[in-house]
């Protein structure tokens, strides 16, 4: 299965944009890129996912490299509430994605 | 909708005691799973189920049992608790995560301490 690599931690200032990177150099053509985040003392929550094209929703934007070997989760204006651990995972399209695993993710600190 | 409901939220056990962590979802999801999360670690998959009557092991299944008699419920049983099972446990469910396109819905977690 393709793996993802994320920085252990990142820091940002409130109301500034944040770019969270994820490397997935062994991604296959049928792998979806998913992002989740986990706020302190809560369960993870879905943020966004994409296949090839960039995606936007109310929470964030997902920028996918042309070769799909990396992606970036973009928070356009960080707030204190965005301080969380962010996980990047790959799911196979139409596949048996039952053994879903989450690595350590990136701990985002937002400074006031 | 209540989403994914876990009970209890907190539990303290003595070594050797047994208990069941409950998980229920009201979204008619076929896929359900249990994770544990230890300090500074990511989530590790314990067991999962792709439908009533079907369960399988995840990454760290030892010491845990599961069953899936209904679509809604997926309890996690600790038959003889050990201090190494002190952790935060999360239940998750999904309609189409198995297909790659859907999202996982997580419960709020159950914090278990084994003395």
HADDOCK unambig.tbl for C-alpha pairs under 7 A between the chains (distance, minus, plus):
assign (segid A and resid 32 and name CA) (segid B and resid 100 and name CA) 6.11 0.50 0.50
assign (segid A and resid 42 and name CA) (segid B and resid 108 and name CA) 5.42 0.50 0.50
assign (segid A and resid 42 and name CA) (segid B and resid 109 and name CA) 6.85 0.50 0.50
assign (segid A and resid 43 and name CA) (segid B and resid 90 and name CA) 6.72 0.50 0.50
assign (segid A and resid 43 and name CA) (segid B and resid 106 and name CA) 5.55 0.50 0.50
assign (segid A and resid 43 and name CA) (segid B and resid 107 and name CA) 5.90 0.50 0.50
assign (segid A and resid 43 and name CA) (segid B and resid 108 and name CA) 5.01 0.50 0.50
assign (segid A and resid 43 and name CA) (segid B and resid 109 and name CA) 6.14 0.50 0.50
assign (segid A and resid 44 and name CA) (segid B and resid 106 and name CA) 6.17 0.50 0.50
assign (segid A and resid 45 and name CA) (segid B and resid 105 and name CA) 6.77 0.50 0.50
assign (segid A and resid 45 and name CA) (segid B and resid 106 and name CA) 6.77 0.50 0.50
assign (segid A and resid 46 and name CA) (segid B and resid 103 and name CA) 6.12 0.50 0.50
assign (segid A and resid 46 and name CA) (segid B and resid 104 and name CA) 6.78 0.50 0.50
assign (segid A and resid 91 and name CA) (segid B and resid 100 and name CA) 4.69 0.50 0.50
assign (segid A and resid 92 and name CA) (segid B and resid 99 and name CA) 6.88 0.50 0.50
assign (segid A and resid 92 and name CA) (segid B and resid 100 and name CA) 5.07 0.50 0.50
assign (segid A and resid 93 and name CA) (segid B and resid 99 and name CA) 5.44 0.50 0.50
assign (segid A and resid 93 and name CA) (segid B and resid 100 and name CA) 4.53 0.50 0.50
assign (segid A and resid 93 and name CA) (segid B and resid 101 and name CA) 6.81 0.50 0.50
assign (segid A and resid 94 and name CA) (segid B and resid 99 and name CA) 4.15 0.50 0.50
assign (segid A and resid 94 and name CA) (segid B and resid 100 and name CA) 6.04 0.50 0.50
assign (segid A and resid 95 and name CA) (segid B and resid 98 and name CA) 6.41 0.50 0.50
assign (segid A and resid 95 and name CA) (segid B and resid 99 and name CA) 5.42 0.50 0.50
assign (segid A and resid 95 and name CA) (segid B and resid 100 and name CA) 6.71 0.50 0.50
assign (segid A and resid 96 and name CA) (segid B and resid 98 and name CA) 5.27 0.50 0.50
assign (segid A and resid 96 and name CA) (segid B and resid 99 and name CA) 6.58 0.50 0.50
assign (segid A and resid 97 and name CA) (segid B and resid 97 and name CA) 6.68 0.50 0.50
assign (segid A and resid 97 and name CA) (segid B and resid 98 and name CA) 4.31 0.50 0.50
assign (segid A and resid 97 and name CA) (segid B and resid 99 and name CA) 6.57 0.50 0.50
assign (segid A and resid 97 and name CA) (segid B and resid 100 and name CA) 6.62 0.50 0.50
assign (segid A and resid 98 and name CA) (segid B and resid 98 and name CA) 5.71 0.50 0.50
assign (segid A and resid 99 and name CA) (segid B and resid 58 and name CA) 6.19 0.50 0.50
assign (segid A and resid 101 and name CA) (segid B and resid 43 and name CA) 6.68 0.50 0.50
assign (segid A and resid 101 and name CA) (segid B and resid 44 and name CA) 6.23 0.50 0.50
assign (segid A and resid 101 and name CA) (segid B and resid 45 and name CA) 6.34 0.50 0.50
assign (segid A and resid 102 and name CA) (segid B and resid 42 and name CA) 5.65 0.50 0.50
assign (segid A and resid 102 and name CA) (segid B and resid 43 and name CA) 5.34 0.50 0.50
assign (segid A and resid 102 and name CA) (segid B and resid 44 and name CA) 6.92 0.50 0.50
assign (segid A and resid 103 and name CA) (segid B and resid 42 and name CA) 4.82 0.50 0.50
assign (segid A and resid 103 and name CA) (segid B and resid 43 and name CA) 6.81 0.50 0.50
assign (segid A and resid 104 and name CA) (segid B and resid 41 and name CA) 5.49 0.50 0.50
assign (segid A and resid 104 and name CA) (segid B and resid 42 and name CA) 4.17 0.50 0.50
